[in-house]
Amino acid sequence: MKAKVIALGNILMEDDGIGIRVLENIRDELAHNHIESIIGETDVEYCISQVKDDDFIFIIDASYNGKVPGTITVVNLEDYKYKKKYYTQHSCNFIDIIGAYYKSLTGFIIEIEAASISFKFGLSNNLQNKLKAISKDVLKNIFLRLNDRAGEEK
């Protein structure tokens, strides 16, 4: 099992890039703990090429669920349900694809509530002001779940 953290999002769409910014902030600490960091952005094919069937992954992405901006929600990958309807074959997302092709892949999705998603480079002031605290909380959540998994394997 290899632990990997994959950041999704678009840095040209304001808070949609929060996952990228958080992973940039924590990747040195992750590397120090032998956890691979993958800046996937919107490149689904690249993300898929970086995943192996027995990996334990964390996906960091923005969410827009009506919560307080900066709120972190952690969802087990097995329990995650994408809420949008698909209208074409090109509408599938990274999570759908890994669910279809990697049956023993496990992990978590770390959602970070966005304040604003628009055509703008950089985070909203709301999330930029919270970036350091959000990054620290995401890192804490990753280590907590890795420790829980290590305890389960004993």
C-alpha positions as CSV (number, residue, x, y, z in Angstrom):
1,M,0.0,0.0,0.0
2,K,1.3,3.4,-0.9
3,A,-0.4,6.6,0.5
4,K,-1.0,9.3,-2.1
5,V,-2.6,12.7,-1.9
6,I,-4.2,14.0,-5.1
7,A,-5.3,17.7,-5.4
8,L,-8.0,18.4,-7.9
9,G,-9.3,21.8,-9.1
10,N,-8.7,24.7,-11.4
11,I,-6.5,27.6,-10.1
12,L,-8.0,29.9,-12.8
13,M,-11.4,29.5,-11.2
14,E,-10.8,31.2,-7.8
15,D,-11.7,28.9,-4.9
16,D,-11.9,25.8,-7.2
17,G,-8.1,25.8,-6.8
18,I,-8.1,25.5,-3.0
19,G,-7.1,21.8,-3.1
20,I,-4.0,22.7,-5.2
21,R,-3.0,25.5,-2.8
22,V,-3.4,23.3,0.2
23,L,-1.4,20.5,-1.2
24,E,1.4,23.0,-2.2
25,N,1.4,24.1,1.5
26,I,1.6,20.6,3.0
27,R,3.6,18.5,0.4
28,D,7.0,18.9,2.2
29,E,5.5,17.4,5.4
30,L,3.9,14.7,3.4
31,A,7.1,13.8,1.6
32,H,8.9,13.7,4.9
33,N,6.4,11.0,5.9
34,H,6.8,9.1,2.6
35,I,3.4,10.2,1.3
36,E,3.3,11.0,-2.4
37,S,1.8,14.3,-3.5
38,I,0.1,14.6,-6.9
39,I,-1.1,18.0,-8.3
40,G,-3.8,16.7,-10.7
41,E,-5.6,19.9,-11.3
42,T,-8.2,19.1,-14.0
43,D,-6.2,16.4,-15.8
44,V,-8.1,13.2,-15.1
45,E,-5.9,11.1,-17.4
46,Y,-2.8,12.2,-15.5
47,C,-4.4,11.4,-12.1
48,I,-5.5,8.0,-13.3
49,S,-2.0,7.2,-14.5
50,Q,-0.6,7.9,-11.0
51,V,-3.0,5.5,-9.1
52,K,-2.4,1.8,-8.5
53,D,-5.1,-0.6,-7.4
54,D,-3.8,-1.1,-3.8
55,D,-3.1,2.6,-3.1
56,F,-4.6,4.4,-0.2
57,I,-5.5,7.9,-1.5
58,F,-6.7,11.2,-0.3
59,I,-8.4,13.5,-2.8
60,I,-8.5,17.2,-1.9
61,D,-11.0,19.2,-3.8
62,A,-13.3,22.2,-3.5
63,S,-16.9,21.8,-2.6
64,Y,-19.9,24.0,-2.8
65,N,-22.5,22.6,-0.5
66,G,-23.8,25.7,1.3
67,K,-21.5,25.3,4.3
68,V,-19.3,28.0,5.9
69,P,-16.4,28.7,3.5
70,G,-13.3,26.8,4.6
71,T,-15.3,24.0,6.2
72,I,-13.5,20.7,5.8
73,T,-15.6,17.6,5.2
74,V,-14.0,14.2,5.0
75,V,-15.9,11.4,3.2
76,N,-14.8,7.8,2.9
77,L,-14.2,7.1,-0.8
78,E,-16.5,4.0,-0.6
79,D,-19.4,6.2,0.7
80,Y,-19.0,9.1,-1.7
81,K,-21.9,9.7,-4.1
82,Y,-21.5,12.3,-6.9
83,K,-24.6,14.5,-6.9
84,K,-24.7,15.7,-10.5
85,K,-26.5,13.9,-13.4
86,Y,-24.4,12.9,-16.4
87,Y,-25.6,13.8,-19.9
88,T,-22.6,12.7,-22.0
89,Q,-19.8,10.1,-21.7
90,H,-17.4,13.0,-21.1
91,S,-19.1,14.0,-17.9
92,C,-17.6,11.3,-15.8
93,N,-15.2,12.6,-13.1
94,F,-12.0,11.2,-11.6
95,I,-13.9,9.5,-8.7
96,D,-16.3,7.7,-11.0
97,I,-13.4,6.4,-13.1
98,I,-11.3,5.1,-10.1
99,G,-14.5,3.4,-8.7
100,A,-15.0,1.6,-12.0
101,Y,-11.4,0.5,-12.6
102,Y,-9.7,0.2,-9.2
103,K,-11.8,-2.1,-7.1
104,S,-9.4,-2.4,-4.1
105,L,-8.5,1.3,-4.0
106,T,-9.4,2.9,-0.7
107,G,-9.1,6.3,0.9
108,F,-10.9,9.5,1.5
109,I,-12.2,12.6,-0.2
110,I,-11.3,15.9,1.6
111,E,-13.8,18.6,0.6
112,I,-13.0,22.2,1.3
113,E,-16.0,24.5,1.1
114,A,-15.5,27.3,-1.4
115,A,-16.6,30.9,-0.9
116,S,-16.6,31.9,-4.6
117,I,-16.0,30.1,-7.9
118,S,-15.5,32.4,-10.8
119,F,-13.1,33.2,-13.6
120,K,-10.3,34.6,-11.4
121,F,-6.7,33.6,-10.7
122,G,-6.1,33.1,-7.0
123,L,-8.3,32.4,-4.0
124,S,-11.1,34.6,-2.6
125,N,-10.0,36.8,0.3
126,N,-12.1,34.6,2.5
127,L,-10.2,31.4,1.8
128,Q,-6.8,33.1,1.3
129,N,-7.1,34.4,4.9
130,K,-7.8,30.9,6.2
131,L,-5.4,29.0,3.9
132,K,-2.8,28.3,6.6
133,A,-5.4,27.0,9.1
134,I,-7.1,25.0,6.4
135,S,-3.8,23.4,5.3
136,K,-3.0,22.5,8.9
137,D,-6.5,20.9,9.4
138,V,-6.2,18.9,6.1
139,L,-2.8,17.6,7.1
140,K,-4.1,16.6,10.6
141,N,-7.0,14.8,8.9
142,I,-4.7,12.9,6.6
143,F,-2.4,11.7,9.5
144,L,-5.4,10.8,11.7
145,R,-6.8,8.6,9.0
146,L,-3.5,7.0,8.2
147,N,-3.0,6.2,11.9
148,D,-6.5,4.7,12.1
149,R,-5.7,2.6,9.0
150,A,-2.4,1.4,10.5
151,G,-4.2,0.5,13.7
152,E,-6.8,-1.5,11.7
153,E,-4.1,-3.5,9.9
154,K,-2.5,-4.8,13.2
